[in-house]
Amino acid sequence: MIALFLFACAGSGDPGEGEGRDSSGASVPCDADVDVEVSATGMGNVPRLTWDSAEAVATRVRFSNGAEVTRETVLSVATTTHDAVLVGVLPSVDFTWEILEVDGDAERCVASGTATNGPLPAGVPEVTATVAGGASAGLTVAPVLAGAPQTDNWLMIFDEQGRVVWAYEASAGEGGAVFVTTAAFANDGSGILYNAAAVGADSPGWIAKVSFAGEFQKLAEVNGLHTDFVEMDEGRIASLTWEVRQVGEWRLLGDHVVVIEADGSSRSIWNSFDSVPFVEDGDWVEGFYVPDPTVADWSHVNSVTWNAAANALMITMTAQDGVAKINAETGEMSWLYGDEVGAFGGSPGLTEAPHSAELLDDGHVLVFNRGDFLHDPINACSWAAELSVDAGTGAMTEVARWESAGCTLVTYLGSARRLPGGTTMVDWTSAGRIDQLTAADEAAWSVALSAGHAFGYADFLPLPAAGP
């Protein structure tokens, strides 16, 4: 059985019942050659189509979202047993579907119909959406932290209009308390990856996958795993772990970057103790580390991203205002920028409690600066910035900045990401808002949570081009 998850946007409008379209977009008749079962998955509002064919054949499903968008599943491998999960249909609406057998550039519609999608689960947090136009086309997934953060977390997917089309209660996987900070679309298109942060360096945290149909699978469990992760190639995941180490008179909380292999094994490729100079008279805060309040929070690595072309990881460190680029295979550090650390010339303020860094294709770095609210809680603001980096000369320059609606202060996490089409997604986590911002710092797409709710680290799935 082949599950079809990722989909393309085939354009506006309804595909219509009883007809398909060839590769040019022209209507073709639907032969109604197969018997199709339409059912709900474990998610309730994510429908599933199952059917058999006499011969092995590649297929795709074209379906409406129940409103203005027609979507397609990606082309399956040739098989006789077919299973298509339709992600992106609005809850509690009628939608149309048609099954297309594909042979090269030729398509043949073999079944079509109309069905009613189920509702979202009870208790899904309320969301307000604003779409002004010019946003990147795709879906956004984010953890939503509601109420008690360890027991009432959700994973939610928002569509092009900011509407909720998928919602999963994070504690449903294993049951009990789950402290989620990051959610991401799986590279293989099979669902959502998310984490459960460890309580301390000697306790386990884990990364799991929940399919779009609601099936839970734990991928890895690692002591001290916390805050952020990123899926790389071949099923590998880079994540962060804690270590407590005695350094002189200090007991310090430091960090490792670990690579988790597809089989669940892990290895450390970088650690802050061996890579970042320790400043004895630094302003290291005690009380952050729950298992031992006397441990000083030192490197505070809080995010990790991966650039496939460079095979490089970018990490950020709050206390040092630090950003580092490291080799994703060896852990060798290409450069380090920060306050009193690194080899760059003086340019204070370019990074201020950074909580995400993304290496762009042109070598620039997109960062999210949380701002120094600990020392200046009255005037502190958060912002995203694009930085030009010349590691050879030790120069860094801000070339663009995004602040959105004036001064927004984020006190927990926060991230920025460049999207296809040039917009910048800024996740104002603790402020309960995610924006797609234009180059002019204007919101093209926004979702906002009600008071008392916050986002974790979000991810974006661009919609690929439709057709064979």
VEXDREN-2710 file (C-alpha; in Angstrom, 1 decimal):
% VEXDREN-2710
k/r/px/py/pz
1/MET/0.0/0.0/0.0
2/ILE/1.4/3.4/-1.0
3/ALA/0.5/6.4/1.0
4/LEU/0.3/9.7/-0.8
5/PHE/0.8/12.8/1.3
6/LEU/2.6/15.8/-0.3
7/PHE/0.5/17.6/-2.8
8/ALA/0.7/20.4/-5.3
9/CYS/-1.6/23.3/-5.9
10/ALA/-3.3/22.8/-9.3
11/GLY/-4.9/26.2/-9.4
12/SER/-8.1/27.9/-8.5
13/GLY/-11.6/26.4/-8.8
14/ASP/-13.2/23.0/-8.4
15/PRO/-12.1/20.1/-10.5
16/GLY/-15.7/19.1/-11.0
17/GLU/-17.3/15.7/-10.6
18/GLY/-17.2/13.3/-13.5
19/GLU/-14.3/14.7/-15.5
20/GLY/-10.5/14.9/-15.3
21/ARG/-7.9/16.9/-17.0
22/ASP/-4.9/16.0/-19.2
23/SER/-1.4/17.4/-18.8
24/SER/-2.5/20.5/-20.8
25/GLY/-5.3/21.2/-18.3
26/ALA/-8.1/20.2/-20.8
27/SER/-11.1/18.3/-19.5
28/VAL/-11.1/14.5/-20.0
29/PRO/-14.0/12.1/-19.3
30/CYS/-14.0/10.1/-16.1
31/ASP/-14.5/6.3/-16.8
32/ALA/-15.5/5.2/-13.3
33/ASP/-13.5/2.0/-13.7
34/VAL/-12.7/1.4/-10.0
35/ASP/-14.5/1.1/-6.7
36/VAL/-13.2/3.7/-4.2
37/GLU/-13.7/3.7/-0.4
38/VAL/-13.8/7.2/1.1
39/SER/-13.2/7.2/4.9
40/ALA/-11.9/9.4/7.7
41/THR/-8.4/8.8/9.0
42/GLY/-7.5/8.9/12.7
43/MET/-7.4/12.7/12.4
44/GLY/-11.1/13.0/11.6
45/ASN/-10.8/15.9/9.2
46/VAL/-8.2/14.3/7.0
47/PRO/-10.0/12.1/4.4
48/ARG/-8.5/8.9/2.9
49/LEU/-9.3/7.2/-0.5
50/THR/-8.4/3.5/-1.0
51/TRP/-8.9/1.4/-4.1
52/ASP/-7.4/-1.4/-6.1
53/SER/-6.4/-1.6/-9.8
54/ALA/-6.1/-4.7/-12.0
55/GLU/-2.6/-3.8/-13.0
56/ALA/0.2/-1.9/-11.4
57/VAL/-0.2/1.8/-12.3
58/ALA/1.0/5.2/-11.1
59/THR/-1.8/7.5/-9.8
60/ARG/-2.5/10.9/-8.4
61/VAL/-5.6/12.3/-6.8
62/ARG/-6.9/15.7/-7.7
63/PHE/-9.2/17.2/-5.1
64/SER/-10.7/20.5/-4.0
65/ASN/-10.1/22.0/-0.6
66/GLY/-13.9/22.7/-0.3
67/ALA/-13.4/26.3/-1.3
68/GLU/-11.2/28.1/-3.8
69/VAL/-8.2/25.8/-4.3
70/THR/-7.7/22.5/-6.2
71/ARG/-4.9/20.3/-5.0
72/GLU/-3.1/17.2/-6.2
73/THR/-1.3/14.4/-4.4
74/VAL/2.2/13.7/-5.8
75/LEU/2.5/10.9/-8.3
76/SER/2.7/7.5/-6.7
77/VAL/4.9/4.6/-7.7
78/ALA/3.1/2.0/-9.8
79/THR/1.1/-0.4/-7.6
80/THR/-2.2/-2.3/-7.6
81/THR/-3.2/-1.2/-4.0
82/HIS/-3.7/2.5/-3.6
83/ASP/-4.0/4.7/-0.5
84/ALA/-4.3/8.5/-0.7
85/VAL/-4.5/10.8/2.3
86/LEU/-5.8/14.2/1.4
87/VAL/-4.2/17.0/3.4
88/GLY/-5.5/20.5/3.1
89/VAL/-9.2/20.0/2.8
90/LEU/-11.1/22.5/5.0
91/PRO/-13.0/21.0/8.0
92/SER/-16.7/20.3/7.8
93/VAL/-17.1/21.1/4.1
94/ASP/-18.1/19.2/0.9
95/PHE/-15.1/18.5/-1.4
96/THR/-14.7/16.8/-4.8
97/TRP/-12.1/14.3/-5.8
98/GLU/-11.0/12.4/-8.9
99/ILE/-8.4/9.6/-9.4
100/LEU/-6.1/9.9/-12.3
101/GLU/-4.0/7.0/-13.7
102/VAL/-0.8/8.4/-15.2
103/ASP/1.3/7.0/-18.0
104/GLY/4.0/9.4/-19.1
105/ASP/2.2/12.6/-20.1
106/ALA/-1.1/10.9/-20.5
107/GLU/-3.8/10.9/-17.7
108/ARG/-7.0/9.0/-17.5
109/CYS/-9.6/9.7/-14.9
110/VAL/-10.9/6.3/-13.5
111/ALA/-13.1/7.5/-10.6
112/SER/-14.6/10.7/-9.1
113/GLY/-17.0/11.8/-6.4
114/THR/-18.0/14.2/-3.7
115/ALA/-17.6/13.7/0.1
116/THR/-18.0/15.7/3.3
117/ASN/-15.0/16.3/5.4
118/GLY/-15.1/15.9/9.2
119/PRO/-14.6/18.6/11.8
120/LEU/-11.4/19.6/13.6
121/PRO/-10.9/18.0/17.0
122/ALA/-12.5/19.6/20.0
123/GLY/-10.4/22.1/21.9
124/VAL/-8.3/23.4/19.0
125/PRO/-7.1/27.0/19.9
126/GLU/-8.8/29.9/18.1
127/VAL/-6.8/31.6/15.3
128/THR/-7.3/34.9/13.6
129/ALA/-5.9/35.2/10.0
130/THR/-5.2/38.2/7.8
131/VAL/-4.1/37.8/4.2
132/ALA/-3.2/40.9/2.2
133/GLY/-1.8/39.2/-0.9
134/GLY/1.7/38.5/-2.2
135/ALA/2.3/35.7/0.3
136/SER/4.3/32.5/-0.6
137/ALA/2.0/29.6/-1.5
138/GLY/2.2/26.8/0.9
139/LEU/1.3/25.4/4.3
140/THR/2.6/26.4/7.7
141/VAL/3.0/24.1/10.7
142/ALA/3.7/25.2/14.2
143/PRO/3.4/24.0/17.8
144/VAL/0.7/25.9/19.6
145/LEU/1.3/26.2/23.4
146/ALA/-2.0/26.6/25.1
147/GLY/-2.5/26.8/28.9
148/ALA/-0.2/24.5/30.8
149/PRO/2.7/24.1/28.3
150/GLN/3.5/20.5/29.1
151/THR/0.1/19.1/28.8
152/ASP/-1.9/21.2/26.4
153/ASN/0.2/21.5/23.3
154/TRP/-1.1/21.3/19.7
155/LEU/0.5/20.8/16.3
156/MET/-1.4/22.9/13.8
157/ILE/-1.2/23.3/10.0
158/PHE/-2.5/26.6/8.4
159/ASP/-3.3/26.9/4.7
160/GLU/-2.8/29.8/2.3
161/GLN/-5.6/31.8/3.9
162/GLY/-4.4/31.1/7.4
163/ARG/-7.2/28.6/8.1
164/VAL/-6.5/25.5/10.3
165/VAL/-6.7/22.4/8.1
166/TRP/-5.0/19.9/10.5
167/ALA/-4.6/19.8/14.3
168/TYR/-3.0/17.1/16.5
169/GLU/-2.8/17.2/20.3
170/ALA/0.8/16.5/21.0
171/SER/0.2/14.5/24.2
172/ALA/-1.8/12.0/22.2
173/GLY/1.3/10.2/21.0
174/GLU/2.7/8.8/24.2
175/GLY/0.2/10.3/26.6
176/GLY/1.0/12.5/29.5
177/ALA/3.2/15.6/29.6
178/VAL/4.9/16.7/26.4
179/PHE/6.9/19.9/26.2
180/VAL/7.0/20.7/22.5
181/THR/9.2/23.5/21.1
182/THR/9.6/22.6/17.4
183/ALA/7.5/21.2/14.6
184/ALA/8.6/20.5/11.0
185/PHE/7.3/18.9/7.8
186/ALA/9.0/15.5/7.3
187/ASN/11.2/15.5/4.2
188/ASP/9.6/12.4/2.9
189/GLY/6.1/14.0/3.0
190/SER/4.7/11.5/5.4
191/GLY/3.8/13.8/8.3
192/ILE/5.1/16.1/10.9
193/LEU/8.2/15.8/13.1
194/TYR/8.1/17.2/16.6
195/ASN/10.1/17.1/19.8
196/ALA/9.6/16.5/23.5
197/ALA/12.3/18.4/25.3
198/ALA/14.2/16.7/28.2
199/VAL/13.9/18.1/31.7
200/GLY/17.7/18.0/32.1
201/ALA/21.0/16.7/30.8
202/ASP/20.6/13.2/32.2
203/SER/16.9/12.7/31.3
204/PRO/15.6/11.7/27.9
205/GLY/14.0/13.9/25.3
206/TRP/12.7/12.6/22.0
207/ILE/11.8/13.3/18.4
208/ALA/8.7/11.7/16.9
209/LYS/6.7/11.7/13.7
210/VAL/3.0/11.8/13.5
211/SER/1.6/11.0/10.0
212/PHE/-1.0/13.2/8.5
213/ALA/-3.4/10.4/9.3
214/GLY/-2.6/10.6/13.0
215/GLU/-0.2/7.6/13.4
216/PHE/2.5/8.2/16.0
217/GLN/6.1/6.9/15.7
218/LYS/9.0/7.8/18.0
219/LEU/12.1/8.2/15.9
220/ALA/14.8/8.8/18.5
221/GLU/15.4/9.3/22.2
222/VAL/18.5/11.1/23.5
223/ASN/19.4/12.3/26.9
224/GLY/19.4/16.1/27.3
225/LEU/17.7/16.7/23.9
226/HIS/16.2/20.2/23.9
227/THR/14.7/23.1/22.0
228/ASP/15.3/22.6/18.3
229/PHE/16.2/20.1/15.6
230/VAL/16.4/20.0/11.8
231/GLU/16.0/17.0/9.4
232/MET/18.9/16.7/7.0
233/ASP/19.3/14.1/4.2
234/GLU/19.1/10.3/4.4
235/GLY/16.9/10.4/7.5
236/ARG/19.5/12.2/9.6
237/ILE/18.5/14.8/12.2
238/ALA/20.6/17.4/13.8
239/SER/19.5/18.3/17.3
240/LEU/20.7/20.0/20.5
241/THR/21.5/18.4/23.8
242/TRP/22.7/19.8/27.2
243/GLU/25.8/19.0/29.2
244/VAL/26.7/20.2/32.7
245/ARG/30.4/20.6/33.3
246/GLN/32.6/22.1/36.0
247/VAL/34.8/24.9/34.6
248/GLY/37.0/26.5/37.3
249/GLU/34.7/27.6/40.0
250/TRP/31.6/27.5/37.8
251/ARG/29.2/24.7/37.1
252/LEU/28.1/25.5/33.6
253/LEU/25.2/24.4/31.4
254/GLY/26.6/23.9/27.9
255/ASP/25.4/22.4/24.7
256/HIS/26.2/19.8/22.0
257/VAL/25.1/19.5/18.4
258/VAL/24.3/15.9/17.9
259/VAL/23.5/14.0/14.6
260/ILE/20.8/11.4/15.0
261/GLU/21.1/8.7/12.3
262/ALA/18.1/7.0/10.7
263/ASP/18.6/4.0/12.9
264/GLY/18.2/6.2/16.1
265/SER/21.9/6.2/17.1
266/SER/23.5/9.5/17.7
267/ARG/26.9/11.2/17.9
268/SER/28.1/14.6/19.1
269/ILE/29.8/16.6/16.4
270/TRP/30.2/19.9/18.2
271/ASN/30.1/21.2/21.8
272/SER/30.3/24.7/23.2
273/PHE/32.9/23.8/25.9
274/ASP/35.5/23.0/23.2
275/SER/34.4/25.6/20.7
276/VAL/33.4/28.8/22.5
277/PRO/35.8/30.8/24.8
278/PHE/34.6/31.0/28.4
279/VAL/34.6/34.5/29.9
280/GLU/35.1/34.1/33.7
281/ASP/33.5/37.4/34.6
282/GLY/30.5/37.0/32.3
283/ASP/27.0/37.6/33.4
284/TRP/26.0/34.0/33.6
285/VAL/22.5/33.4/35.0
286/GLU/21.7/30.8/37.6
287/GLY/18.3/29.3/38.2
288/PHE/17.5/28.5/34.6
289/TYR/18.4/24.8/34.8
290/VAL/15.5/23.1/36.6
291/PRO/17.3/20.0/38.0
292/ASP/20.0/22.1/39.7
293/PRO/19.4/25.9/40.1
294/THR/23.0/26.5/41.1
295/VAL/24.1/25.6/37.5
296/ALA/24.9/28.7/35.5
297/ASP/23.2/29.0/32.1
298/TRP/26.2/29.6/29.8
299/SER/26.2/28.9/26.0
300/HIS/22.4/28.6/25.7
301/VAL/22.3/27.2/22.2
302/ASN/18.7/27.5/21.1
303/SER/18.4/26.8/17.4
304/VAL/19.8/24.8/14.6
305/THR/19.2/25.0/10.8
306/TRP/20.7/23.2/7.8
307/ASN/21.8/24.4/4.4
308/ALA/21.8/21.4/2.1
309/ALA/24.0/23.0/-0.7
310/ALA/26.7/23.9/1.8
311/ASN/26.1/20.9/4.1
312/ALA/26.4/23.5/6.9
313/LEU/24.5/23.9/10.2
314/MET/23.8/27.3/11.7
315/ILE/23.4/27.6/15.4
316/THR/22.6/30.6/17.8
317/MET/23.7/31.2/21.4
318/THR/21.8/33.7/23.5
319/ALA/24.2/34.7/26.2
320/GLN/27.1/35.5/23.8
321/ASP/24.8/37.0/21.2
322/GLY/26.4/34.3/19.2
323/VAL/25.9/32.9/15.7
324/ALA/28.1/30.1/14.3
325/LYS/28.4/28.1/11.1
326/ILE/29.6/24.5/11.4
327/ASN/30.2/21.6/9.1
328/ALA/27.3/19.2/9.3
329/GLU/29.5/16.2/8.9
330/THR/32.6/17.0/11.0
331/GLY/31.3/19.7/13.3
332/GLU/34.3/21.9/12.4
333/MET/33.3/25.6/13.0
334/SER/33.7/27.8/9.9
335/TRP/33.1/31.0/11.8
336/LEU/31.8/32.4/15.1
337/TYR/30.3/35.8/15.6
338/GLY/29.2/37.3/18.9
339/ASP/29.8/39.5/21.9
340/GLU/33.3/39.0/23.2
341/VAL/33.7/35.8/21.1
342/GLY/34.5/35.1/17.5
343/ALA/36.8/36.7/15.0
344/PHE/34.6/39.4/13.6
345/GLY/35.3/43.1/14.0
346/GLY/33.2/45.2/16.4
347/SER/29.6/45.6/15.3
348/PRO/27.5/45.4/18.5
349/GLY/23.8/45.1/18.1
350/LEU/23.7/43.1/14.9
351/THR/22.9/40.1/16.9
352/GLU/21.1/40.5/20.3
353/ALA/20.0/37.3/22.0
354/PRO/19.6/35.6/18.6
355/HIS/17.2/32.6/18.5
356/SER/17.5/31.5/14.8
357/ALA/20.0/31.8/12.0
358/GLU/19.5/30.6/8.4
359/LEU/22.2/30.5/5.8
360/LEU/20.8/31.9/2.6
361/ASP/21.8/30.8/-0.9
362/ASP/23.8/34.0/-1.5
363/GLY/25.8/33.5/1.7
364/HIS/23.9/36.0/3.7
365/VAL/22.5/35.0/7.1
366/LEU/18.9/35.6/8.2
367/VAL/18.7/35.9/12.0
368/PHE/15.9/36.5/14.5
369/ASN/17.0/38.7/17.4
370/ARG/14.9/38.3/20.5
371/GLY/16.4/41.5/22.0
372/ASP/17.9/42.1/25.4
373/PHE/14.7/42.2/27.5
374/LEU/16.6/40.9/30.6
375/HIS/18.6/44.1/30.9
376/ASP/16.2/46.5/29.3
377/PRO/12.6/45.2/29.7
378/ILE/11.0/48.6/29.1
379/ASN/12.5/49.4/25.7
380/ALA/13.4/45.9/24.3
381/CYS/12.0/44.9/20.9
382/SER/12.5/41.8/18.7
383/TRP/13.4/41.9/15.0
384/ALA/14.6/39.8/12.1
385/ALA/17.6/40.9/10.1
386/GLU/19.6/39.8/7.0
387/LEU/23.3/40.0/7.5
388/SER/26.1/40.2/4.9
389/VAL/29.0/38.0/6.1
390/ASP/32.6/38.2/5.0
391/ALA/34.4/35.6/7.2
392/GLY/37.7/36.3/5.4
393/THR/37.9/39.9/6.5
394/GLY/35.9/39.5/9.7
395/ALA/33.1/41.9/8.5
396/MET/29.4/41.7/9.1
397/THR/26.8/44.2/7.9
398/GLU/23.0/44.4/8.3
399/VAL/21.4/44.8/4.9
400/ALA/17.7/44.4/5.7
401/ARG/15.5/44.4/8.8
402/TRP/11.9/43.3/9.6
403/GLU/10.0/44.6/12.7
404/SER/6.5/44.3/11.4
405/ALA/3.9/46.1/13.6
406/GLY/6.3/48.4/15.5
407/CYS/7.9/47.0/18.6
408/THR/7.0/43.4/19.2
409/LEU/8.8/41.8/22.2
410/VAL/9.4/38.0/22.1
411/THR/10.4/36.5/25.4
412/TYR/10.6/32.9/24.3
413/LEU/12.1/31.4/21.1
414/GLY/11.4/33.4/17.9
415/SER/12.6/32.6/14.4
416/ALA/12.9/33.9/10.8
417/ARG/13.0/32.0/7.5
418/ARG/13.2/33.0/3.9
419/LEU/10.4/31.6/1.8
420/PRO/10.1/30.9/-2.0
421/GLY/9.1/34.1/-3.7
422/GLY/11.1/36.2/-1.4
423/THR/8.9/36.8/1.6
424/THR/10.3/36.3/5.1
425/MET/8.4/34.2/7.6
426/VAL/8.8/35.6/11.1
427/ASP/7.5/33.6/14.0
428/TRP/6.9/35.9/16.9
429/THR/6.5/32.9/19.2
430/SER/5.5/34.1/22.6
431/ALA/3.6/37.0/21.1
432/GLY/1.3/34.4/19.4
433/ARG/1.8/35.6/15.8
434/ILE/3.4/34.3/12.6
435/ASP/3.8/36.8/9.7
436/GLN/5.0/36.5/6.1
437/LEU/6.6/39.9/5.5
438/THR/7.5/41.5/2.3
439/ALA/10.8/43.2/1.6
440/ALA/9.1/46.4/2.6
441/ASP/8.3/44.9/6.0
442/GLU/4.6/44.7/5.3
443/ALA/2.5/41.7/6.3
444/ALA/1.3/39.6/3.3
445/TRP/0.0/36.8/5.5
446/SER/-0.5/36.5/9.3
447/VAL/-2.0/34.2/11.8
448/ALA/-2.6/35.2/15.4
449/LEU/-3.6/33.3/18.5
450/SER/-5.8/34.5/21.3
451/ALA/-4.4/35.7/24.6
452/GLY/-2.6/33.1/26.7
453/HIS/-1.4/31.1/23.7
454/ALA/2.0/31.0/22.0
455/PHE/3.7/29.5/19.0
456/GLY/6.8/27.3/19.1
457/TYR/9.3/27.1/16.2
458/ALA/7.3/26.9/12.9
459/ASP/8.1/25.4/9.5
460/PHE/6.8/26.0/5.9
461/LEU/6.0/23.6/3.1
462/PRO/6.0/25.3/-0.3
463/LEU/3.5/23.9/-2.8
464/PRO/5.3/22.5/-5.8
465/ALA/4.1/23.0/-9.4
466/ALA/1.2/20.8/-10.4
467/GLY/1.0/18.3/-13.3
468/PRO/2.9/15.2/-14.4
END
